[in-house]
C-alpha cells in the first residue's frame, strides 16, 4: 500500500534498512540533534514527533484532481521539528 504515511524509506535513520519501507520512523528516538531553528527561535511552534493526522485535513478539496492518488488515504503532519536526525554543520 503506497501512501504518504510510509516514511521509513525516506528518513535518514531508516532508509537503508531491509524491508518494504512501510510505516513511520520513531522520530522521538532517532532525532536527537536540536534543530538550528529551535536554537534561533526557541518559542516557535514545532511539530511533536508523535503527532499524526487523523482522517483528512482538507475537506471539499477544490484541487483533489491535481493531487497524487497516494495522498487519498491520509497523510502525516509536516512542520519544523525541534529535534532532527543530523547536525547540518557536519
C-alpha positions, 0 to 999 in steps of 0.5 A: 500500500503506497501512501504518504504515511510510509516514511521509513524509506525516506528518513535518514535513520531508516532508509537503508534498512531491509524491508518494504519501507512501510510505516513511520520512523520513531522520530522521538528516538532517532532525532536527537540533534536540536534543530538550528531553528529551535536554537534561533527561535526557541518559542516557535511552534514545532511539530511533536514527533508523535503527532499524526493526522487523523482522517483528512485535513482538507475537506471539499478539496477544490484541487483533489484532481491535481493531487497524487492518488497516494495522498487519498488515504491520509497523510502525516503532519509536516512542520519544523521539528525541534529535534532532527536526525543530523547536525547540518554543520557536519 
